Amino acid sequence: MATISVPELVRSTQCLSLEARNDKLRETAADPENDWESLKNLILSTSNYYITHPDQASTLFETEIHDLWDQLIQLAKLTPADDPAHDRLVSLTLWARELGALRIKQNGKDGKLITPEGLEVWTDLPYLEEDMQEAWQKSMDLTPVERHNFAAFTARLMAVGVSDTGFGLCALWLLRETLETPRPLTKPENGDEISVAELLPACLAWFEYCNFKLLRLAVDRDFNGVNFYPHLSAPGELAREADVEQLGFSVPRWLFWRRRFKELSRCEDEQVAKKGRQGFDYMITTGMTLGYKISGERKYMEKLRAVLEEELIRSGKDTVTPDDVVVDLDWAD
């Protein structure tokens, strides 16, 4: 009887895996809402298979795990950024992690399923961080909408404690590309360079869904990514010109991002200016909410409250909002 060697089996599985990924992407694009349950079932069926077939090559398991995360990533890209379905995807990821270490029996002994890199399945969510980082490195090929959707998912994951280091590097990379790197404000008529306008929606998602975690890392200065990936955590050209030199997250870098949003809020392009103002608004009260003393926040809010009180008295209205008054972002300086 003919037999197939493990290397041949691995190559065959990897080829099938690539084809399956492409098929799955097409299915997801057609009907994304049905994939959440299938992802959950895939996690369970994968677990069951390796419990009952513990001697299978670990490389086969690695391929299947990459397929799983690839489907999760593709679904995140296709789910609108503000759709609560993202929370369901985050919940699914946390659920997988809380399955704990997968118990298998090998050579007559009970043990855990461990990847060649020493990661426990499912406790360490093996290869998720790696696959997410790889996807972000290729994200310049996405549409602005897909990039925005993917950022909303990644930021939500980091906000609930999934891989501060891995996803923090994704955040730093995108923020550097958007706010710290010289690039055209809007897409040039002749040219392929990605513009600030195309990156801003994804950039804003980090401050909408993960602002507190980003600031905490900046204040605590305990971000491990600088030790392993200095090329990803280094400030960009514009930040360095403003004397922001520290790798990773820092309060000076946080303040630089806030100033960049202020600058963008005053640009001639209406849509970019609107998003610049949104970014500033997401950041300006983050420190006060956490009890941190971040430069300019308290002064800005005190001035805003005074102006609102004056408008309330002048107008005779029951309530007024910042939209009813002239707000000067320089109050934070």
KEKE-3310 file (N, C-alpha, C; in steps of 0.2 Angstrom, whole numbers, plus 5000, padded with zeros to 4 digits):
npx = (5004:5003:5011:5011:5023:5027:5032:5027:5013:5012:5015:5005:4994:4996:4995:4981:4977:4979:4971:4959:4959:4957:4945:4937:4938:4931:4918:4915:4915:4903:4893:4895:4890:4887:4898:4903:4899:4903:4917:4918:4914:4925:4936:4932:4931:4944:4951:4945:4950:4964:4964:4960:4969:4983:4996:4998:5008:5015:5016:5005:4995:4999:4997:4983:4979:4984:4975:4963:4965:4967:4954:4947:4953:4950:4936:4935:4940:4930:4919:4909:4917:4910:4901:4892:4895:4909:4912:4907:4916:4928:4924:4923:4937:4942:4935:4940:4953:4951:4947:4958:4973:4975:4972:4981:4985:5001:5012:5007:5006:4998:4997:5000:4995:5008:5015:5029:5036:5034:5022:5006:4991:4975:4978:4988:4984:4991:5000:4991:4995:5006:5001:4992:5000:5007:4997:4994:5006:5004:4994:4993:4988:4975:4958:4953:4941:4942:4954:4950:4940:4948:4957:4948:4944:4956:4960:4950:4953:4965:4961:4955:4964:4971:4986:4995:5008:5010:4999:5001:5012:5006:4998:5007:5014:5004:5000:5012:5014:5003:5003:5016:5024:5030:5019:5007:4992:4980:4975:4986:4983:4990:4999:5004:5006:5000:4989:4987:4973:4968:4972:4968:4955:4957:4967:4960:4952:4959:4960:4947:4943:4953:4959:4962:4970:4981:4986:4989:5000:5009:5011:5015:5026:5030:5031:5034:5037:5048:5059:5060:5056:5063:5063:5050:5044:5050:5050:5043:5049:5043:5040:5052:5058:5052:5058:5054:5060:5060:5058:5043:5028:5025:5023:5027:5026:5013:5007:5012:5005:4992:4994:4996:4984:4977:4983:4979:4965:4964:4966:4964:4956:4940:4935:4946:4950:4939:4940:4952:4949:4940:4950:4957:4947:4945:4956:4958:4952:4956:4967:4962:4951:4956:4963:4976:4988:4989:4997:4989:4976:4967:4967:4961:4948:4943:4942:4934:4922:4919:4916:4905:4896:4894:4888:4876:4870:4869:4861:4849:4845:4841:4850:4867:4880:4897:4896:4889:4897:4911:4926:4942:4956:4968:4968:4973:4986)
npy = (4994:5011:5025:5041:5053:5063:5076:5078:5077:5089:5099:5096:5099:5113:5118:5116:5123:5137:5138:5136:5147:5157:5154:5155:5168:5174:5169:5175:5188:5188:5185:5190:5189:5176:5170:5171:5160:5149:5151:5149:5136:5130:5132:5123:5111:5109:5108:5096:5087:5086:5082:5069:5065:5065:5063:5069:5079:5094:5104:5103:5107:5120:5126:5125:5134:5146:5147:5149:5161:5169:5169:5176:5188:5193:5193:5204:5214:5216:5220:5233:5247:5253:5244:5233:5220:5218:5218:5206:5198:5200:5195:5182:5179:5181:5171:5160:5160:5158:5145:5139:5128:5116:5099:5085:5067:5060:5047:5039:5048:5061:5078:5095:5103:5110:5123:5123:5135:5136:5140:5139:5131:5134:5145:5154:5160:5156:5162:5172:5185:5186:5185:5195:5206:5204:5206:5219:5225:5224:5232:5244:5241:5239:5245:5262:5260:5246:5246:5255:5247:5236:5242:5246:5234:5228:5238:5237:5224:5225:5234:5227:5219:5209:5205:5217:5220:5215:5221:5234:5237:5237:5248:5258:5258:5262:5274:5281:5281:5289:5301:5305:5304:5312:5315:5317:5327:5325:5313:5313:5318:5312:5299:5286:5287:5284:5294:5306:5308:5296:5287:5292:5288:5275:5278:5286:5276:5270:5279:5281:5268:5263:5272:5274:5263:5266:5278:5274:5265:5275:5283:5274:5268:5255:5247:5233:5231:5239:5233:5222:5225:5237:5244:5246:5253:5265:5283:5293:5304:5317:5318:5316:5328:5336:5334:5322:5307:5295:5278:5268:5270:5286:5300:5313:5309:5306:5319:5325:5318:5323:5337:5336:5332:5343:5352:5347:5349:5361:5362:5365:5356:5350:5337:5331:5340:5339:5326:5328:5336:5327:5318:5325:5328:5316:5313:5324:5323:5311:5309:5315:5308:5296:5300:5305:5318:5326:5337:5352:5347:5350:5364:5367:5361:5369:5381:5378:5375:5387:5395:5389:5391:5404:5405:5399:5407:5419:5414:5409:5396:5379:5370:5369:5365:5360:5363:5374:5385:5395:5386:5385:5377:5379:5382:5372:5373)
npz = (5000:4996:5004:5011:5014:5029:5026:5013:5015:5023:5013:5004:5012:5015:5002:5000:5010:5006:4995:5002:5010:5000:4995:5006:5009:4998:5001:5013:5009:5002:5012:5026:5039:5043:5047:5059:5068:5061:5063:5077:5077:5070:5078:5089:5082:5077:5089:5094:5084:5086:5099:5097:5088:5092:5088:5076:5064:5070:5062:5053:5061:5064:5051:5050:5061:5056:5046:5052:5059:5049:5042:5052:5052:5039:5040:5049:5042:5033:5040:5045:5053:5065:5068:5079:5078:5078:5091:5094:5088:5095:5107:5103:5101:5114:5120:5114:5119:5133:5133:5137:5140:5128:5131:5128:5124:5123:5119:5129:5140:5149:5143:5137:5122:5113:5103:5091:5095:5108:5113:5121:5116:5119:5126:5123:5112:5099:5085:5082:5085:5077:5064:5063:5064:5052:5043:5045:5040:5027:5024:5017:5005:5006:5004:5010:5018:5022:5029:5039:5045:5049:5058:5068:5074:5078:5087:5097:5101:5108:5118:5127:5132:5124:5119:5121:5117:5104:5097:5100:5093:5080:5081:5084:5072:5062:5067:5066:5052:5048:5056:5058:5047:5033:5020:5006:5009:5004:4991:4978:4961:4951:4955:4966:4980:4996:5005:5019:5021:5017:5027:5039:5044:5049:5058:5068:5073:5082:5093:5096:5101:5109:5116:5130:5134:5126:5131:5144:5142:5137:5148:5159:5153:5150:5139:5130:5117:5112:5115:5106:5094:5088:5076:5072:5082:5083:5083:5069:5055:5057:5070:5076:5072:5080:5092:5098:5103:5110:5110:5106:5116:5123:5134:5128:5114:5113:5116:5104:5094:5097:5094:5081:5076:5079:5070:5058:5059:5055:5042:5024:5017:5019:5024:5030:5039:5048:5053:5059:5070:5076:5081:5090:5099:5104:5111:5121:5133:5139:5148:5160:5162:5167:5178:5176:5175:5161:5151:5147:5146:5157:5157:5145:5146:5157:5151:5141:5148:5154:5143:5138:5149:5148:5136:5138:5147:5139:5128:5134:5132:5137:5137:5131:5119:5114:5100:5099:5102:5099:5098:5103:5099:5103:5117:5124:5124)
capx = (5000:5007:5011:5013:5027:5024:5033:5022:5007:5012:5015:4998:4989:4997:4992:4974:4975:4979:4965:4953:4958:4954:4937:4933:4937:4925:4912:4915:4913:4896:4889:4900:4887:4887:4905:4905:4897:4908:4924:4918:4914:4931:4940:4930:4933:4951:4953:4943:4954:4970:4964:4959:4975:4988:5003:4999:5013:5013:5016:4999:4991:5001:4993:4976:4978:4984:4969:4958:4966:4966:4947:4945:4956:4946:4930:4936:4941:4923:4914:4910:4920:4906:4896:4893:4898:4916:4912:4906:4923:4932:4922:4925:4944:4943:4932:4946:4959:4949:4947:4964:4978:4972:4975:4981:4989:5006:5016:5004:5006:4994:5001:4997:4997:5013:5018:5037:5039:5033:5015:5001:4985:4973:4980:4993:4982:4997:5001:4987:4999:5011:4996:4989:5006:5009:4991:4995:5012:5001:4987:4993:4985:4968:4954:4952:4936:4944:4959:4947:4937:4953:4959:4943:4944:4963:4960:4945:4956:4970:4958:4952:4970:4974:4993:4998:5015:5009:4995:5003:5016:5002:4996:5013:5016:4999:5001:5019:5013:4998:5004:5023:5028:5028:5015:5002:4986:4975:4978:4988:4979:4995:5004:5001:5007:4995:4988:4984:4966:4966:4974:4965:4949:4960:4971:4955:4949:4964:4959:4940:4942:4959:4963:4964:4976:4987:4989:4992:5006:5013:5012:5018:5032:5031:5029:5040:5039:5054:5065:5061:5055:5064:5061:5043:5042:5053:5046:5044:5053:5040:5040:5059:5059:5049:5062:5051:5065:5059:5054:5037:5024:5028:5019:5029:5024:5005:5006:5014:4999:4987:4996:4995:4977:4975:4985:4975:4959:4964:4968:4959:4951:4935:4934:4952:4949:4934:4943:4958:4945:4938:4955:4959:4942:4946:4962:4959:4950:4958:4970:4958:4946:4960:4966:4983:4989:4992:4998:4984:4969:4963:4966:4957:4942:4941:4941:4928:4916:4918:4913:4898:4892:4893:4883:4870:4867:4867:4856:4843:4843:4841:4857:4872:4885:4903:4894:4885:4901:4918:4931:4949:4960:4975:4967:4976:4993)
capy = (5000:5017:5029:5048:5055:5069:5082:5078:5079:5096:5103:5096:5103:5120:5120:5116:5129:5143:5138:5137:5154:5161:5152:5158:5176:5175:5167:5180:5194:5187:5184:5190:5188:5169:5167:5170:5154:5145:5152:5146:5128:5128:5131:5117:5105:5109:5105:5089:5083:5085:5078:5062:5063:5069:5062:5072:5084:5100:5109:5103:5111:5127:5128:5126:5139:5152:5148:5151:5168:5173:5170:5181:5195:5194:5195:5210:5219:5217:5222:5240:5249:5255:5238:5229:5213:5218:5216:5198:5195:5201:5190:5175:5178:5180:5164:5155:5161:5155:5138:5136:5124:5110:5093:5079:5062:5058:5042:5037:5053:5067:5084:5100:5104:5116:5124:5123:5141:5135:5143:5134:5131:5140:5150:5160:5162:5155:5165:5178:5191:5186:5185:5202:5211:5203:5209:5227:5227:5224:5236:5249:5238:5239:5252:5266:5257:5240:5248:5257:5242:5232:5245:5246:5227:5227:5242:5234:5218:5228:5238:5222:5215:5204:5207:5224:5221:5214:5225:5240:5239:5238:5255:5263:5258:5266:5281:5284:5282:5294:5307:5306:5304:5317:5313:5322:5328:5321:5308:5316:5316:5308:5296:5281:5287:5285:5301:5307:5307:5289:5284:5295:5285:5270:5281:5288:5271:5268:5283:5280:5262:5261:5278:5273:5259:5269:5283:5271:5263:5281:5285:5269:5267:5248:5243:5228:5230:5242:5228:5217:5228:5245:5248:5247:5257:5271:5289:5295:5310:5323:5317:5317:5335:5339:5331:5316:5303:5289:5272:5266:5275:5291:5306:5318:5307:5307:5326:5326:5316:5328:5343:5335:5332:5351:5355:5344:5352:5368:5362:5367:5350:5350:5331:5330:5345:5336:5320:5330:5338:5321:5315:5330:5328:5309:5313:5329:5322:5304:5309:5317:5302:5291:5303:5307:5325:5327:5344:5356:5345:5353:5371:5367:5360:5374:5387:5376:5376:5394:5398:5386:5394:5411:5405:5396:5413:5423:5412:5407:5389:5375:5366:5371:5360:5363:5365:5380:5390:5394:5382:5386:5371:5382:5382:5366:5375)
capz = (5000:4995:5009:5010:5020:5033:5022:5007:5018:5025:5007:5002:5017:5014:4996:5001:5015:5002:4991:5006:5012:4995:4994:5012:5008:4993:5004:5018:5006:5000:5017:5032:5046:5044:5048:5067:5071:5058:5066:5083:5076:5068:5084:5092:5078:5077:5095:5094:5080:5089:5105:5095:5084:5095:5085:5069:5064:5073:5056:5051:5066:5063:5045:5052:5065:5052:5042:5057:5061:5042:5042:5057:5050:5033:5042:5053:5037:5029:5045:5046:5060:5070:5069:5086:5076:5080:5098:5094:5085:5100:5112:5101:5102:5121:5122:5112:5124:5139:5133:5141:5137:5125:5134:5123:5127:5119:5122:5135:5145:5148:5142:5133:5115:5113:5097:5091:5098:5115:5114:5122:5112:5116:5131:5121:5105:5095:5079:5081:5085:5071:5058:5063:5062:5045:5039:5045:5036:5020:5025:5012:4999:5007:5004:5017:5022:5024:5034:5045:5049:5053:5064:5074:5077:5082:5093:5102:5104:5112:5123:5132:5135:5120:5116:5121:5114:5097:5094:5101:5088:5075:5082:5083:5064:5059:5069:5063:5045:5047:5059:5059:5041:5028:5015:5004:5013:5000:4986:4972:4954:4947:4959:4970:4987:5001:5008:5026:5021:5017:5033:5045:5047:5053:5064:5072:5076:5088:5098:5098:5104:5113:5119:5137:5134:5123:5136:5150:5140:5137:5155:5163:5149:5151:5133:5129:5110:5110:5116:5101:5087:5088:5069:5072:5088:5083:5080:5062:5054:5059:5077:5078:5071:5086:5098:5101:5102:5114:5106:5109:5118:5128:5134:5123:5108:5114:5115:5097:5090:5098:5091:5074:5075:5079:5064:5053:5060:5052:5035:5019:5016:5025:5027:5034:5045:5052:5056:5063:5076:5080:5084:5095:5104:5107:5115:5125:5140:5140:5154:5165:5164:5171:5184:5174:5173:5155:5149:5143:5146:5162:5155:5139:5149:5161:5147:5137:5153:5155:5137:5138:5154:5145:5130:5141:5150:5134:5124:5137:5131:5143:5137:5126:5118:5111:5094:5100:5104:5095:5102:5101:5101:5106:5124:5127:5124)
cpx = (5004:5006:5013:5017:5024:5026:5029:5015:5007:5011:5008:4993:4990:4994:4984:4972:4975:4973:4959:4953:4955:4947:4934:4933:4931:4918:4910:4912:4906:4891:4893:4896:4886:4893:4907:4904:4902:4915:4924:4918:4921:4936:4939:4932:4940:4954:4951:4948:4961:4970:4963:4965:4981:4995:5003:5004:5011:5013:5009:4994:4993:4997:4986:4974:4979:4978:4963:4959:4965:4958:4945:4947:4952:4939:4930:4936:4934:4918:4914:4912:4916:4900:4897:4896:4905:4917:4911:4913:4928:4931:4924:4933:4945:4940:4937:4951:4957:4947:4953:4968:4974:4976:4975:4986:4994:5010:5013:5004:5002:4999:4997:5000:5001:5015:5026:5040:5037:5026:5010:4995:4980:4975:4983:4990:4988:4995:4996:4991:5003:5006:4993:4994:5007:5003:4992:5001:5009:4995:4987:4989:4977:4965:4954:4947:4938:4949:4955:4943:4942:4956:4954:4943:4951:4963:4956:4949:4961:4967:4956:4958:4973:4980:4994:5004:5013:5005:4997:5008:5012:5000:5001:5014:5011:5000:5007:5017:5008:5000:5011:5027:5025:5025:5010:4996:4981:4978:4979:4984:4984:5000:5000:5002:5001:4995:4986:4977:4964:4968:4971:4960:4952:4964:4966:4952:4953:4962:4951:4939:4947:4962:4966:4970:4982:4990:4992:4999:5011:5015:5017:5025:5034:5030:5035:5042:5045:5060:5066:5060:5056:5062:5054:5040:5045:5049:5048:5047:5050:5040:5047:5061:5057:5052:5058:5056:5064:5056:5048:5032:5027:5023:5021:5026:5016:5004:5007:5008:4993:4988:4995:4988:4974:4977:4981:4968:4958:4966:4963:4954:4946:4934:4940:4952:4944:4936:4949:4954:4943:4944:4957:4954:4943:4951:4962:4957:4952:4962:4966:4953:4950:4964:4974:4983:4993:4992:4992:4977:4965:4962:4961:4949:4939:4939:4934:4921:4914:4914:4906:4894:4890:4888:4877:4866:4865:4861:4849:4841:4844:4848:4861:4877:4891:4901:4891:4890:4907:4923:4938:4953:4967:4974:4971:4984:4995)
cpy = (5006:5021:5036:5050:5062:5075:5083:5080:5086:5100:5102:5100:5111:5122:5121:5122:5135:5143:5139:5144:5158:5160:5155:5165:5177:5174:5173:5187:5194:5188:5184:5188:5181:5166:5167:5163:5149:5145:5148:5138:5126:5127:5125:5111:5104:5106:5098:5085:5081:5082:5071:5060:5067:5068:5065:5077:5090:5105:5109:5108:5119:5130:5130:5132:5146:5153:5151:5159:5172:5174:5176:5188:5197:5197:5202:5216:5221:5219:5229:5242:5250:5249:5234:5222:5213:5216:5208:5195:5195:5196:5183:5174:5177:5173:5159:5154:5157:5148:5135:5132:5118:5104:5088:5073:5060:5053:5040:5042:5059:5074:5089:5101:5111:5117:5124:5129:5141:5139:5138:5136:5129:5146:5156:5162:5162:5158:5170:5184:5192:5188:5192:5207:5210:5207:5217:5229:5227:5228:5242:5247:5238:5246:5255:5263:5251:5241:5251:5252:5237:5235:5245:5239:5226:5232:5239:5228:5220:5231:5233:5217:5210:5207:5214:5225:5221:5219:5232:5242:5240:5246:5260:5264:5263:5273:5285:5286:5288:5301:5309:5306:5309:5313:5318:5322:5324:5317:5313:5314:5311:5305:5291:5281:5288:5291:5301:5305:5300:5285:5286:5291:5279:5272:5283:5282:5269:5273:5283:5273:5260:5266:5277:5269:5262:5274:5280:5268:5269:5283:5280:5267:5260:5244:5239:5228:5234:5238:5223:5219:5235:5248:5249:5252:5264:5277:5290:5302:5316:5323:5319:5324:5339:5337:5326:5310:5296:5284:5271:5271:5279:5296:5311:5315:5307:5314:5328:5324:5321:5335:5342:5335:5339:5354:5353:5347:5358:5368:5364:5362:5349:5343:5329:5334:5342:5330:5323:5333:5332:5318:5319:5329:5321:5309:5318:5328:5315:5304:5310:5311:5297:5294:5305:5315:5326:5335:5347:5353:5349:5361:5371:5366:5365:5380:5385:5377:5383:5397:5395:5389:5401:5410:5402:5402:5418:5421:5410:5400:5385:5371:5369:5365:5364:5366:5371:5386:5389:5392:5383:5381:5373:5383:5377:5368:5379)
cpz = (5000:5001:5007:5016:5023:5029:5016:5010:5020:5019:5004:5006:5016:5008:4997:5005:5011:4998:4996:5009:5006:4994:5000:5011:5003:4997:5009:5015:5004:5006:5024:5039:5048:5047:5055:5069:5068:5061:5073:5082:5074:5073:5088:5088:5077:5083:5096:5090:5083:5095:5103:5090:5086:5092:5078:5070:5066:5067:5053:5055:5065:5057:5047:5056:5061:5048:5046:5058:5054:5041:5046:5055:5044:5035:5046:5047:5033:5034:5046:5053:5066:5071:5075:5084:5078:5087:5099:5092:5091:5106:5110:5102:5110:5123:5120:5117:5131:5139:5136:5137:5134:5128:5129:5127:5122:5122:5128:5141:5143:5147:5139:5126:5115:5106:5097:5094:5105:5117:5116:5118:5117:5120:5128:5114:5100:5088:5077:5080:5078:5064:5057:5061:5054:5040:5039:5041:5029:5019:5020:5006:5000:5005:5010:5021:5025:5030:5040:5049:5053:5059:5070:5077:5081:5088:5099:5105:5110:5118:5129:5134:5130:5117:5115:5117:5106:5094:5095:5096:5081:5075:5081:5075:5061:5060:5066:5056:5044:5050:5059:5053:5036:5022:5012:5008:5010:4994:4980:4965:4951:4953:4963:4977:4991:5004:5015:5026:5021:5023:5039:5048:5052:5059:5069:5076:5083:5094:5101:5102:5109:5116:5126:5138:5131:5128:5142:5148:5140:5144:5159:5159:5150:5145:5130:5121:5108:5111:5110:5094:5087:5082:5069:5077:5088:5080:5073:5062:5057:5067:5080:5077:5077:5093:5102:5099:5105:5110:5110:5111:5124:5128:5129:5116:5108:5113:5107:5093:5091:5094:5083:5072:5075:5073:5058:5053:5057:5045:5030:5017:5021:5028:5032:5040:5050:5056:5061:5070:5080:5084:5090:5101:5108:5112:5121:5132:5142:5147:5160:5167:5168:5177:5182:5173:5167:5153:5145:5143:5151:5160:5150:5142:5153:5157:5143:5142:5153:5149:5136:5143:5151:5140:5133:5144:5144:5130:5127:5136:5137:5143:5131:5125:5115:5104:5094:5101:5099:5100:5099:5104:5104:5114:5127:5127:5130)
residu = (MET:ALA:THR:ILE:SER:VAL:PRO:GLU:LEU:VAL:ARG:SER:THR:GLN:CYS:LEU:SER:LEU:GLU:ALA:ARG:ASN:ASP:LYS:LEU:ARG:GLU:THR:ALA:ALA:ASP:PRO:GLU:ASN:ASP:TRP:GLU:SER:LEU:LYS:ASN:LEU:ILE:LEU:SER:THR:SER:ASN:TYR:TYR:ILE:THR:HIS:PRO:ASP:GLN:ALA:SER:THR:LEU:PHE:GLU:THR:GLU:ILE:HIS:ASP:LEU:TRP:ASP:GLN:LEU:ILE:GLN:LEU:ALA:LYS:LEU:THR:PRO:ALA:ASP:ASP:PRO:ALA:HIS:ASP:ARG:LEU:VAL:SER:LEU:THR:LEU:TRP:ALA:ARG:GLU:LEU:GLY:ALA:LEU:ARG:ILE:LYS:GLN:ASN:GLY:LYS:ASP:GLY:LYS:LEU:ILE:THR:PRO:GLU:GLY:LEU:GLU:VAL:TRP:THR:ASP:LEU:PRO:TYR:LEU:GLU:GLU:ASP:MET:GLN:GLU:ALA:TRP:GLN:LYS:SER:MET:ASP:LEU:THR:PRO:VAL:GLU:ARG:HIS:ASN:PHE:ALA:ALA:PHE:THR:ALA:ARG:LEU:MET:ALA:VAL:GLY:VAL:SER:ASP:THR:GLY:PHE:GLY:LEU:CYS:ALA:LEU:TRP:LEU:LEU:ARG:GLU:THR:LEU:GLU:THR:PRO:ARG:PRO:LEU:THR:LYS:PRO:GLU:ASN:GLY:ASP:GLU:ILE:SER:VAL:ALA:GLU:LEU:LEU:PRO:ALA:CYS:LEU:ALA:TRP:PHE:GLU:TYR:CYS:ASN:PHE:LYS:LEU:LEU:ARG:LEU:ALA:VAL:ASP:ARG:ASP:PHE:ASN:GLY:VAL:ASN:PHE:TYR:PRO:HIS:LEU:SER:ALA:PRO:GLY:GLU:LEU:ALA:ARG:GLU:ALA:ASP:VAL:GLU:GLN:LEU:GLY:PHE:SER:VAL:PRO:ARG:TRP:LEU:PHE:TRP:ARG:ARG:ARG:PHE:LYS:GLU:LEU:SER:ARG:CYS:GLU:ASP:GLU:GLN:VAL:ALA:LYS:LYS:GLY:ARG:GLN:GLY:PHE:ASP:TYR:MET:ILE:THR:THR:GLY:MET:THR:LEU:GLY:TYR:LYS:ILE:SER:GLY:GLU:ARG:LYS:TYR:MET:GLU:LYS:LEU:ARG:ALA:VAL:LEU:GLU:GLU:GLU:LEU:ILE:ARG:SER:GLY:LYS:ASP:THR:VAL:THR:PRO:ASP:ASP:VAL:VAL:VAL:ASP:LEU:ASP:TRP:ALA:ASP)
# end
